[in-house]
Amino acid sequence: MENMLPDFLNKLKNKREQRGITQKELSRMSGVSYSTLTKLESGIIKNPSFIIIYKITKALDLKLDEIMDQ
């Protein structure tokens, strides 16, 4: 099955996994609900709000331009 996640969501998931952070841990770190994180990573939510992306990138110590296509 082809990955249907937008590229920037894929990058966030990969960064989380590379750092050994679970979805529950990221939820606590970012203030984004666990339910929202699982929906993002499963592709149910395809267009999250800017504030959600900002909270996740901040929790992962990333800059927005690191995950967005240039």
DRENVOVO-77984 format. One record per residue: residue number from 1; residue in one letter; y, z, x of N, C-alpha, C in turn. Coordinates in Angstrom, 2 decimals. Each point is the difference from the previous one (the first is absolute). Layout:
[site NUM, a, [Y, Z, X], [Y, Z, X], [Y, Z, X]]
...
***
This chain:
[site 1, m, [-1.18, 0.00, 0.84], [1.18, 0.00, -0.84], [1.25, 0.00, 0.88]]
[site 2, e, [0.88, -0.89, -0.26], [1.22, -0.13, 0.80], [0.93, 1.18, -0.28]]
[site 3, n, [0.67, 0.47, 1.06], [0.94, 1.10, -0.16], [1.21, -0.48, -0.79]]
[site 4, m, [0.28, 0.66, -1.11], [1.08, -0.42, -0.88], [1.26, 0.84, 0.16]]
[site 5, l, [0.01, 0.94, 0.93], [1.18, 0.83, 0.20], [1.11, -0.79, 0.67]]
[site 6, p, [1.24, 0.22, -0.44], [1.11, -0.60, 0.74], [-0.06, 0.46, 1.46]]
[site 7, d, [0.47, -0.83, 0.90], [-0.11, 0.28, 1.43], [0.57, 1.36, 0.40]]
[site 8, f, [1.16, 0.36, -0.54], [0.59, 1.27, 0.42], [-0.82, 1.20, -0.47]]
[site 9, l, [-0.67, -0.10, -1.16], [-0.86, 1.08, -0.45], [-1.25, 0.09, 0.88]]
[site 10, n, [-0.49, -1.14, 0.40], [-1.14, -0.04, 0.93], [0.36, 0.67, 1.32]]
[site 11, k, [1.20, -0.28, 0.50], [0.44, 0.61, 1.26], [0.09, 1.51, -0.12]]
[site 12, l, [0.52, 0.48, -1.13], [0.09, 1.46, -0.19], [-1.39, 0.62, -0.05]]
[site 13, k, [-0.92, -0.63, -0.71], [-1.37, 0.52, -0.08], [-0.64, 0.01, 1.39]]
[site 14, n, [0.17, -1.08, 0.74], [-0.58, -0.07, 1.35], [0.59, 1.07, 0.92]]
[site 15, k, [1.29, 0.21, -0.06], [0.64, 1.04, 0.83], [-0.54, 1.37, -0.37]]
[site 16, r, [-0.15, 0.26, -1.30], [-0.53, 1.29, -0.44], [-1.41, 0.20, 0.55]]
[site 17, e, [-0.83, -1.02, -0.13], [-1.38, 0.09, 0.47], [-0.08, 0.13, 1.51]]
[site 18, q, [0.83, -0.74, 0.73], [0.02, 0.08, 1.47], [0.34, 1.41, 0.47]]
[site 19, r, [0.82, 0.68, -0.76], [0.42, 1.36, 0.38], [-0.94, 1.07, -0.53]]
[site 20, g, [-1.04, -0.42, -0.70], [-0.98, 0.96, -0.51], [0.54, 0.89, -1.11]]
[site 21, i, [0.96, -0.52, -0.77], [0.61, 0.77, -1.08], [-0.65, -0.43, -1.31]]
[site 22, t, [-0.43, 0.97, -0.79], [-0.58, -0.31, -1.30], [1.12, -0.28, -1.01]]
[site 23, q, [-0.39, -0.56, -1.13], [0.97, -0.24, -1.06], [0.58, 1.32, -0.51]]
[site 24, k, [-0.83, 1.02, -0.10], [0.48, 1.32, -0.46], [1.01, 0.58, 0.99]]
[site 25, e, [-0.29, -0.13, 1.29], [0.93, 0.49, 1.01], [1.32, -0.76, -0.07]]
[site 26, l, [-0.07, -1.32, -0.14], [1.21, -0.80, -0.07], [0.79, 0.34, -1.26]]
[site 27, s, [-0.68, 0.30, -1.06], [0.66, 0.40, -1.22], [0.83, 1.26, 0.23]]
[site 28, r, [-0.59, 0.99, 0.65], [0.73, 1.24, 0.31], [1.15, -0.26, 0.96]]
[site 29, m, [-0.24, -0.83, 0.99], [1.02, -0.27, 1.02], [1.19, -0.77, -0.57]]
[site 30, s, [-0.27, -0.90, -0.93], [1.04, -0.91, -0.49], [0.66, 0.44, -1.31]]
[site 31, g, [-0.70, 0.82, -0.76], [0.50, 0.36, -1.32], [-0.31, -1.06, -1.05]]
[site 32, v, [-0.80, -1.00, 0.37], [-0.45, -1.03, -0.94], [-1.34, 0.47, -0.55]]
[site 33, s, [-0.17, -0.07, -1.30], [-1.23, 0.54, -0.60], [-1.24, -0.71, 0.54]]
[site 34, y, [-1.09, 0.76, 0.04], [-1.28, -0.55, 0.43], [-0.40, -1.18, -0.88]]
[site 35, s, [0.22, 0.14, -1.29], [-0.31, -1.07, -0.95], [0.75, -1.28, 0.35]]
[site 36, t, [1.27, 0.12, 0.31], [0.80, -1.18, 0.37], [-0.51, -0.62, 1.28]]
[site 37, l, [-0.32, 0.82, 0.99], [-0.52, -0.53, 1.27], [-1.30, -0.77, -0.21]]
[site 38, t, [-0.90, 0.56, -0.79], [-1.27, -0.69, -0.21], [0.21, -1.31, -0.76]]
[site 39, k, [0.93, 0.00, -0.94], [0.30, -1.23, -0.75], [0.65, -1.05, 0.90]]
[site 40, l, [0.83, 0.44, 0.93], [0.61, -0.94, 0.95], [-1.07, -0.64, 0.88]]
[site 41, e, [-0.86, 0.83, 0.56], [-1.00, -0.50, 0.93], [-1.11, -0.79, -0.68]]
[site 42, s, [-0.19, 0.20, -1.28], [-1.02, -0.77, -0.72], [0.57, -1.26, -0.63]]
[site 43, g, [1.33, -0.15, 0.08], [0.62, -1.21, -0.54], [0.40, 0.08, -1.45]]
[site 44, i, [-0.18, 1.15, -0.63], [0.40, 0.14, -1.40], [1.53, -0.06, -0.11]]
[site 45, i, [0.68, 0.69, 0.92], [1.46, -0.09, 0.08], [0.30, -1.01, 1.10]]
[site 46, k, [0.62, -1.10, -0.37], [0.28, -1.07, 0.96], [1.46, -0.04, 0.46]]
[site 47, n, [0.88, 0.58, -0.79], [1.43, -0.02, 0.32], [0.59, 1.40, -0.12]]
[site 48, p, [-0.29, 0.86, 0.97], [0.52, 1.37, -0.08], [1.51, 0.03, 0.21]]
[site 49, s, [0.60, 1.08, -0.45], [1.44, 0.15, 0.19], [0.32, 0.21, 1.48]]
[site 50, f, [1.24, -0.29, 0.33], [0.46, 0.18, 1.38], [-0.18, 1.45, 0.44]]
[site 51, i, [0.31, 0.95, -0.87], [-0.07, 1.42, 0.38], [-1.44, 0.41, 0.34]]
[site 52, i, [-0.98, -0.55, -0.69], [-1.40, 0.32, 0.32], [-0.34, -0.54, 1.38]]
[site 53, i, [0.36, -1.23, 0.27], [-0.27, -0.59, 1.32], [0.74, 0.78, 1.08]]
[site 54, y, [1.23, 0.37, -0.26], [0.78, 0.78, 0.97], [-0.68, 1.34, 0.30]]
[site 55, k, [-0.45, 0.70, -1.02], [-0.65, 1.31, 0.20], [-1.27, -0.14, 0.83]]
[site 56, i, [-0.78, -1.04, -0.27], [-1.25, -0.20, 0.74], [0.28, -0.37, 1.45]]
[site 57, t, [0.94, -0.92, 0.22], [0.32, -0.40, 1.37], [0.55, 1.18, 0.79]]
[site 58, k, [0.84, 0.81, -0.63], [0.56, 1.18, 0.67], [-1.11, 0.99, 0.37]]
[site 59, a, [-0.93, 0.23, -0.93], [-1.10, 0.93, 0.26], [-0.89, -0.49, 1.14]]
[site 60, l, [-0.14, -1.33, 0.13], [-0.80, -0.58, 1.07], [0.81, -0.23, 1.28]]
[site 61, d, [1.25, 0.43, -0.02], [0.90, -0.15, 1.14], [0.16, -1.47, 0.41]]
[site 62, l, [0.18, -0.84, -1.01], [0.21, -1.42, 0.22], [1.40, -0.38, -0.45]]
[site 63, k, [0.44, -1.16, 0.45], [1.26, -0.56, -0.47], [-0.35, -1.10, -1.00]]
[site 64, l, [0.88, -0.18, -0.98], [-0.26, -1.01, -1.03], [-0.22, -1.38, 0.60]]
[site 65, d, [0.76, -0.35, 1.04], [-0.16, -1.34, 0.57], [-1.34, -0.18, 0.71]]
[site 66, e, [-0.71, 1.09, 0.28], [-1.33, -0.11, 0.61], [-1.05, -0.49, -0.99]]
[site 67, i, [0.26, 0.21, -1.29], [-1.00, -0.38, -0.99], [0.39, -1.21, -0.84]]
[site 68, m, [1.27, -0.31, 0.00], [0.47, -1.13, -0.80], [-0.07, -1.29, 0.81]]
[site 69, d, [-0.29, -1.09, -0.68], [-0.03, -1.30, 0.67], [1.40, -0.35, 0.47]]
[site 70, q, [0.04, -0.59, 1.18], [1.30, -0.36, 0.56], [0.17, -1.48, 0.04]]
***
